[in-house]
Each structure stands twice: as structure tokens, then as C-alpha cells.
Amino acid sequence: MASVDEVIASLSANANAVVETQGQIEATKQMTEETLGQLQALGVEGAAAALSACKDQIEECSAMVAALQNKLNEAMAAAAAAKQN
């Protein structure tokens, strides 16, 4: 049977992975924004519109990852409370 400390350690590892994922998503968003600007400057409207939709989806992913991070923090707090009881 796992201990509360092991649960907390696992949650912490998950939270660290989510932070890394958030950074990767933000890097992709920045790349997408740069490419979108280039397409708009070139007047390639069809591709720019499609990439703009892609950027919107990336922003939704970022919001979902932020929500996941909050839930993991709540889970760690609950586990820490369990440890004190």
C-alpha cells in the first residue's frame, strides 16, 4: 500500500510535468503567432485564417493545462491534510 508521502510525491511529479507541458504549449503558441504574422504580411489569407483557428485551439489547451495545474495543487493540499490527520 502506498503511503501519503508517496501520493504527494507522485502528485508533485505530475505537477512538474504539467508545468513543462505548459511551457511547451506557450512556445508553440509563440511560434504560431510569429508564423501567423508572417502569413498575414504576405497576404496569404486562407492559410492565415486556418492558423488563426489553430492558435485559438492552442489557447484553449493552455487554459486546460492551467486548470489541471490548479486541480493538482488542490489534490496535493488534500493529501497534505490527510497526512496531518
C-alpha positions in Angstrom: 0.0 0.0 0.0 1.3 3.5 -0.9 1.9 6.0 1.8 0.6 9.5 1.9 4.1 10.7 1.2 4.2 8.6 -1.9 0.9 10.1 -3.1 2.2 13.6 -2.5 5.5 12.8 -4.4 3.5 11.4 -7.3 1.2 14.4 -7.4 4.3 16.7 -7.3 5.9 14.8 -10.2 2.6 15.2 -12.2 2.5 18.9 -11.4 6.1 19.3 -12.6 5.2 17.5 -15.8 2.2 19.8 -16.3 4.5 22.9 -15.8 6.8 21.5 -18.5 3.8 20.9 -20.8 2.6 24.4 -20.2 5.9 25.8 -21.3 5.9 23.7 -24.4 2.4 24.9 -25.3 3.4 28.5 -24.8 6.4 28.0 -27.0 4.2 26.6 -29.7 1.8 29.4 -29.3 4.6 32.0 -29.8 5.8 30.1 -32.9 2.2 30.1 -34.2 1.8 33.8 -33.6 5.0 34.6 -35.4 4.1 32.4 -38.4 0.6 33.9 -38.4 2.1 37.4 -38.6 4.2 36.3 -41.5 1.3 34.8 -43.4 -0.8 38.0 -42.8 2.1 40.2 -44.0 2.3 38.1 -47.2 -1.4 38.3 -47.7 -1.9 34.6 -47.6 -5.4 34.9 -46.1 -6.6 31.3 -46.3 -3.6 29.9 -44.5 -3.7 32.8 -42.0 -7.3 32.1 -41.2 -6.5 28.4 -40.7 -3.5 29.1 -38.5 -5.6 31.6 -36.5 -8.0 28.8 -35.7 -5.0 26.7 -34.7 -3.9 29.5 -32.4 -7.3 29.6 -30.8 -7.1 25.9 -30.1 -3.7 26.3 -28.6 -5.0 29.0 -26.3 -7.8 26.6 -25.1 -5.1 23.9 -24.4 -3.2 26.4 -22.4 -6.3 27.2 -20.3 -7.0 23.5 -19.8 -3.4 22.9 -18.6 -3.7 25.8 -16.2 -6.9 24.3 -14.8 -5.2 20.9 -14.5 -2.4 22.5 -12.5 -4.9 24.1 -10.2 -6.6 20.7 -9.6 -3.2 19.0 -8.9 -2.5 21.7 -6.4 -5.8 21.1 -4.7 -5.1 17.3 -4.7 -1.7 17.9 -3.1 -3.3 20.2 -0.4 -5.9 17.4 0.3 -3.1 14.8 0.6 -1.1 17.1 2.9 -4.2 17.5 5.1 -4.6 13.7 5.1 -1.0 13.4 6.3 -1.7 15.7 9.3 -4.7 13.7 10.5 
